């Protein structure tokens, strides 16, 4: 978790993650979008790879980088208690509770009706 948090602390690395969210890119394609040197981009990619956020694959003569969002799981789990649910989430939770309560009551009425029919 510490490596992931450290990796996303840098704005360049966060931007690289956003770029890789939708598709794989080569180091050159990533470097073209920044005003920093290619070696600097390579260092950022190495940090992301070492943290488990990015994986690379050799395709022909090109090395393609892809996001590995699974590495966010532990950090997201740790952060979850700090995030207050939105108003919609509370309302949807209340709706879900009401649906389960109504279903339970409906089943109970159905079972009671069956019991009356069996005794009659």
Helices and strands as residue ranges (DSSP letters): H 2-8, H 11-20, E 25-26, H 27-31, H 38-50, E 54-59, E 62-67, G 69-72, H 73-80, H 87-119
